[in-house]
């Protein structure tokens, strides 16, 4: 079955940048899909199979999953038994504003870059807390746009920081990045070292490949290739915004040698194509 793209203009209230929807499996048609927006859902009743990025995960009542635009997923009932869930959908702009406020912390990096989306299971008290907030939100008139925007965004912020992210100072085991690694990361941004890829980073590190990979993953949540590609994507975005060079020329200058792969990585990070980014 083909994977369907679901777009924010259909599934997110454009007035406030975030929407909620109660979904019942017995009246919903599920199919493999991905989004150009973010989604956070909570299983309210029953159990379900979550098919996510090629894996099958059993979800029980109270399970919550944070879905990124890069994730492909679907749902399946167990033995025909229905389930229900609540979806919070929000635009890339809303998410980026939140992440920008939180800062470029390792927790945010892990949330966005790990191959599988994070899943948490709410305790009974947490489940009651969430439902109580949603009950109060449902009492707000749809015409009260500003109140809805504020209330939903506050709930999203509190939910993410409470269950998915460790804010600065909350993670006692978090250690400062070693000086050699911090210097290396900065060096990779200079003189377009990232153009020469992972091999250049390994050369500059003067460490073994295993040591570099392990350390970078620990402190940034990214592999060496993911870190290099992220630098390249930032370069591409800046050149799209601040030059009239062709896209193919910009990609060549960045070090990408596979246009299709670069285009997919760009869409995952910025939620749009390079042409759309340049137009905006």
C-alpha positions as CSV (number, residue, x, y, z in Angstrom):
1,X,0.0,0.0,0.0
2,X,1.2,3.5,-0.8
3,X,2.3,5.8,2.0
4,X,0.1,8.9,2.1
5,X,1.3,12.4,3.0
6,X,-1.0,14.2,5.4
7,X,-0.7,18.0,5.3
8,X,-1.0,20.7,7.9
9,X,-3.5,22.6,5.8
10,X,-6.0,19.8,6.4
11,X,-5.2,18.5,9.8
12,X,-4.0,21.6,11.8
13,X,-6.0,24.7,12.6
14,X,-4.0,27.4,10.7
15,X,-5.3,30.1,13.0
16,X,-3.5,28.8,16.1
17,X,-1.0,26.3,14.7
18,X,-2.2,23.4,16.8
19,X,-5.3,21.2,16.9
20,X,-6.8,18.3,18.8
21,X,-8.9,15.5,17.7
22,X,-10.5,12.5,19.4
23,X,-10.2,9.4,17.2
24,X,-12.2,6.1,17.5
25,X,-10.8,3.2,15.6
26,X,-14.1,1.7,14.7
27,X,-15.1,4.8,12.7
28,X,-11.6,5.7,11.3
29,X,-9.8,4.4,8.2
30,X,-6.1,3.9,9.0
31,X,-3.4,3.6,6.3
32,X,0.4,4.1,6.3
33,X,1.1,7.8,6.3
34,X,3.5,10.6,7.3
35,X,3.0,14.3,7.9
36,X,4.5,17.7,7.1
37,X,3.5,18.5,10.7
38,X,4.1,17.1,14.2
39,X,1.8,14.9,16.2
40,X,1.5,13.8,19.8
41,X,-1.1,11.2,20.6
42,X,-2.3,9.5,23.8
43,X,-4.1,6.2,23.8
44,X,-7.2,6.8,25.8
45,X,-8.8,3.3,25.8
46,X,-8.0,-0.2,24.7
47,X,-4.8,-1.6,23.2
48,X,-3.3,-1.1,19.7
49,X,-0.5,-2.1,17.4
50,X,1.5,0.9,16.3
51,X,3.4,0.3,13.0
52,X,6.1,2.9,13.1
53,X,9.2,3.2,10.9
54,X,9.0,-0.5,9.9
55,X,8.5,-1.8,13.4
56,X,5.4,-3.0,15.3
57,X,5.0,-1.7,18.9
58,X,2.3,-2.8,21.3
59,X,0.6,0.2,22.9
60,X,-1.6,0.1,26.0
61,X,-4.0,2.6,27.5
62,X,-2.0,5.6,28.7
63,X,0.8,5.2,26.0
64,X,1.9,8.4,24.3
65,X,4.0,8.8,21.2
66,X,5.7,11.9,19.7
67,X,5.6,11.7,15.9
68,X,8.0,13.7,13.8
69,X,7.5,14.7,10.1
70,X,10.1,12.1,9.2
71,X,8.2,9.2,10.8
72,X,5.9,6.8,8.8
73,X,3.3,5.1,10.9
74,X,-0.1,3.4,11.0
75,X,-2.4,1.7,13.5
76,X,-4.0,-1.7,13.8
77,X,-6.6,-3.2,16.2
78,X,-5.8,-6.3,18.2
79,X,-8.2,-9.1,17.5
80,X,-10.7,-6.6,16.1
81,X,-11.0,-4.9,19.5
82,X,-11.5,-1.1,19.1
83,X,-9.4,1.6,20.7
84,X,-9.5,5.3,21.1
85,X,-6.9,8.1,21.2
86,X,-6.4,11.8,21.3
87,X,-4.2,13.5,18.7
88,X,-2.5,16.8,19.2
89,X,-1.3,18.0,15.8
90,X,0.9,21.1,15.4
91,X,2.7,22.8,12.6
92,X,6.5,22.8,12.0
93,X,6.4,26.5,12.8
94,X,4.8,25.9,16.2
95,X,7.3,23.1,17.0
96,X,10.3,25.2,15.9
97,X,9.2,28.1,18.1
98,X,9.0,25.7,21.1
99,X,12.4,24.1,20.4
100,X,13.9,27.5,19.9
101,X,12.6,28.6,23.3
102,X,14.0,25.5,24.9
103,X,17.4,26.0,23.3
104,X,19.7,23.6,21.4
105,X,19.8,21.0,24.2
106,X,20.9,17.4,23.9
107,X,17.4,16.4,24.9
108,X,15.8,18.2,22.0
109,X,18.4,16.8,19.6
110,X,17.6,13.2,20.8
111,X,13.9,13.9,20.5
112,X,14.2,14.9,16.9
113,X,17.1,12.8,15.6
114,X,16.6,9.3,17.1
115,X,15.6,6.7,14.5
116,X,12.5,5.8,16.5
117,X,10.1,8.3,18.0
118,X,10.0,8.4,21.8
119,X,7.1,6.6,23.6
120,X,6.1,7.1,27.2
121,X,3.5,5.5,29.3
122,X,1.5,7.8,31.6
123,X,0.8,6.8,35.2
124,X,-2.8,6.9,36.4
125,X,-2.1,10.3,38.0
126,X,-0.5,11.7,34.8
127,X,-3.4,10.2,32.7
128,X,-5.9,12.0,34.9
129,X,-3.9,15.2,34.8
130,X,-3.9,15.1,31.0
131,X,-7.6,14.4,30.7
132,X,-8.5,17.1,33.2
133,X,-6.6,19.7,31.0
134,X,-8.4,18.4,27.9
135,X,-11.8,18.6,29.6
136,X,-11.2,22.3,30.3
137,X,-9.9,22.9,26.8
138,X,-13.1,21.4,25.3
139,X,-15.1,24.0,27.2
140,X,-13.4,26.8,25.3
141,X,-15.4,28.2,22.4
142,X,-13.9,27.5,18.9
143,X,-14.4,31.3,18.3
144,X,-12.0,32.2,21.1
145,X,-8.9,31.8,19.0
146,X,-6.4,33.5,21.3
147,X,-7.5,31.6,24.3
148,X,-7.3,28.3,22.5
149,X,-3.9,29.1,21.1
150,X,-2.5,30.0,24.5
151,X,-4.1,27.1,26.3
152,X,-3.1,24.4,23.8
153,X,0.4,25.7,23.5
154,X,0.9,25.8,27.2
155,X,-0.4,22.2,27.4
156,X,1.9,21.1,24.6
157,X,4.9,22.8,26.3
158,X,4.1,21.2,29.7
159,X,3.5,17.8,28.2
160,X,6.8,17.7,26.3
161,X,8.9,19.1,29.1
162,X,7.2,16.8,31.6
163,X,7.4,13.5,29.8
164,X,9.8,13.8,26.8
165,X,12.4,16.4,27.6
166,X,14.8,17.1,30.4
167,X,15.1,20.9,30.8
168,X,18.5,22.4,31.7
169,X,19.5,21.4,35.2
170,X,17.0,18.5,35.6
171,X,19.3,15.8,34.3
172,X,21.8,15.1,37.0
173,X,23.7,12.7,34.8
174,X,24.1,15.2,31.9
175,X,27.8,16.1,31.6
176,X,29.4,19.0,29.8
177,X,30.8,18.1,26.4
178,X,34.6,17.5,26.5
179,X,36.7,20.4,25.3
180,X,38.2,18.3,22.4
181,X,34.8,17.4,21.1
182,X,33.4,21.0,21.4
183,X,36.5,22.3,19.6
184,X,36.0,19.7,16.9
185,X,32.3,20.5,16.3
186,X,33.3,24.2,16.0
187,X,36.1,23.3,13.6
188,X,33.8,21.4,11.4
189,X,31.8,24.6,10.9
190,X,34.9,26.5,9.7
191,X,36.3,26.7,6.2
192,X,33.5,24.3,5.1
193,X,35.2,21.3,6.6
194,X,31.8,19.6,6.5
195,X,32.1,19.6,2.7
196,X,34.6,16.8,3.0
197,X,32.3,14.7,5.2
198,X,32.8,12.2,8.0
199,X,36.4,11.4,6.9
200,X,37.4,15.0,7.5
201,X,35.8,15.0,11.0
202,X,37.6,11.8,11.8
203,X,40.9,13.2,10.6
204,X,40.5,16.4,12.7
205,X,39.5,14.5,15.8
206,X,42.7,12.5,16.1
207,X,40.6,9.8,17.7
208,X,39.6,6.4,16.7
209,X,36.4,6.1,14.7
210,X,34.7,4.2,17.5
211,X,35.7,6.8,20.1
212,X,34.5,9.7,18.0
213,X,31.2,8.0,17.2
214,X,30.5,7.0,20.8
215,X,31.3,10.5,22.1
216,X,29.4,12.4,19.5
217,X,26.3,10.2,20.0
218,X,26.5,10.7,23.7
219,X,26.6,14.5,23.7
220,X,24.7,15.5,20.6
221,X,22.4,12.5,20.0
222,X,23.7,12.3,16.4
223,X,26.0,9.9,14.5
224,X,29.0,11.4,12.7
225,X,27.2,11.3,9.3
226,X,24.0,12.9,10.9
227,X,26.1,15.7,12.4
228,X,27.9,16.4,9.1
229,X,24.7,16.3,7.2
230,X,23.0,18.7,9.7
231,X,25.9,21.2,9.1
232,X,25.4,20.8,5.3
233,X,21.6,21.4,5.6
234,X,22.2,24.5,7.6
235,X,24.6,25.8,4.9
236,X,22.0,24.9,2.2
237,X,19.2,26.7,4.0
238,X,21.4,29.8,4.5
239,X,22.4,29.9,0.8
240,X,18.8,29.4,-0.3
241,X,17.8,32.4,1.8
242,X,20.8,34.6,1.1
243,X,21.9,33.9,-2.5
244,X,20.5,33.5,-6.0
245,X,22.6,30.4,-6.7
246,X,20.8,27.5,-8.2
247,X,19.8,24.7,-5.9
248,X,22.1,22.2,-7.7
249,X,25.0,24.6,-7.3
250,X,24.3,25.0,-3.6
251,X,24.1,21.3,-3.1
252,X,27.4,20.8,-4.8
253,X,29.0,23.5,-2.6
254,X,27.6,21.8,0.5
255,X,29.2,18.5,-0.2
256,X,26.0,16.6,-1.0
257,X,26.5,14.3,-4.0
258,X,23.1,12.7,-4.0
259,X,20.3,15.2,-4.8
260,X,17.5,12.9,-3.9
261,X,19.0,12.0,-0.5
262,X,19.7,15.7,0.2
263,X,16.2,16.7,-0.8
264,X,14.7,14.1,1.6
265,X,16.9,15.2,4.5
266,X,16.0,18.8,3.9
267,X,12.3,18.0,3.9
268,X,12.7,16.1,7.2
269,X,14.5,19.0,8.9
270,X,12.5,22.0,7.6
271,X,9.2,20.4,6.7
272,X,9.2,21.6,3.1
273,X,11.1,21.3,-0.1
274,X,14.1,23.5,-0.9
275,X,12.1,25.4,-3.6
276,X,9.3,26.0,-1.1
277,X,11.8,27.2,1.5
278,X,13.4,29.6,-0.9
279,X,10.0,31.0,-1.9
280,X,9.1,31.6,1.8
